[in-house]
């Protein structure tokens, strides 16, 4: 059971992870570069080349990347425990859709996103130790 201070570090760390992973998804130009790299990684893992993305697919990827960047910056600047709880709920949703896509496609690349997503979800669902007025529990 983490202390409130330790939980704030968890919330901030998850936000830094999100910032690093999703930054390439924020613009059509960076997404085009990362899509080629993701396709290569999927092939190295034994999967198929990823399909080409049209403008609509790229729009959806960039919308996701943009909102996650904004959400990440908020949690980096103000890592409140309640933001960690909301983030856990979002990660549960993301993990659910990743598991669905994994079941539908079997593409191994999805594991590289699903496992950290689920882990951050679990960690941010941990109960937080209550602080006492004297500082001693």
Secondary structure, 3 states (H helix, E strand, C coil): CECHHHHHHHHHHHHHHHHHHHHHHCCHHHHHHHHHHHHHHHHHCCCCCCCCCCHHHHHHHHHHHHHHHHHHHHHHHCCCHHHHHHHHHHHHHHHHHHHHHHHHHCCCHHHHHHHHHHHHHHHCCCCECCCCCCCCC
